[in-house]
Amino acid sequence: MVVPTLEYYRFNCYKLLFYKLWEFPHFLKLQKILCYLKKY
């Protein structure tokens, strides 16, 4: 089975997008923790 390049590219884009959306809240949480630690 051969996957067309466009479909494959689109799939990778979506994968990257979902990964970014999933990582972003964790990144913000990490920033808050670091900010909190800097206060003390």
N, C-alpha and C positions, 0 to 999 in steps of 0.2 A: 504493500500500500504506500503510495507516494502522496505526501502532504504538500499542497501548493505553498509556495514561498509566502504569498500574501497572507494566507490563513495562519501559517506558522508565525509570521511576524506579528499579526494581530493578537494571537494567543500569548506571545511573549510580552506584548504591551499590556494586556490585561493582567497578566501575572505580576508584572512589575507594579502596576497601579494598585492592585489588591495588597501587595506586599508593603507598598508605601503607606497605604491607608491603615494597614494593621500596625506598622511600625510607628507611625506618627504619634498616636496617643501615648505610647510607651516612652517615646522621646520627650514629650511634654512632661510626663510624670517624673522622668529622670531629672529634667531641668528644675522642677519644683523641689525635688529632694536636695539637689545641689544648692539651690538658692537658700533653702531652709538651713542646710548645714553651714553655709557661709555666714549666716547671721550669728551663729554661736562660736 
